Amino acid sequence: MHATRAKVWAPHGTYLRLPSWDDHGKWTVYMMLDPRTGETLTHVAAKWNQNEFITLLEKVAGRYPDVPVRLVLDNGIIHYTKAVRAWLQQHENIQITPLPIYCSELNPVESVWRQLRRSVTDNHTFKTMTALWDAINTWLAGCKSCPLSVLRYARINPSQPQIHLQLKPAVATAPNGARLYPL
């Protein structure tokens, strides 16, 4: 996460430069959100891969050992590898439901990430990767201490029952066998 420009006033025709550090290190933050309570479960890793995702799944399994869990995930390739599928077969209480392609707005965690960017990186600069991580870690600690704010970021109202969407196929077949496509 580098500094980003967002809603900044500058003289017309000038380019606002945001300094960045030289060591372009990278961290990946994985997050699961419990939509009933607003509690988050995070895992920080140096890479975005199936092994780190399975580590996050282990944390989920440890927190909810005997409870059925349905994870709603985007279509990231690491979510559906053979190793992940094998892990899920051993943990029958955890199931994955994929979101439709290009529908990240249906994933409440995306709204939480958007709020993180607004709070931490938009119009802020950091001299080192460690300073950036400290700011992100402070923000995530605030999420853990105030789960209702996370639900607000995710646009979930805890006083209302959850709405479950039934997704229908994009292509239907007419009685005469012709394929119908939505407009």
Salt bridges, closest charged atoms under 4 A:
ASP34 OD2 - ARG36 NH2 2.93
GLU39 OE1 - ARG63 NH1 3.45
GLU52 OE1 - HIS43 NE2 2.69
ASP74 OD1 - HIS79 ND1 3.09
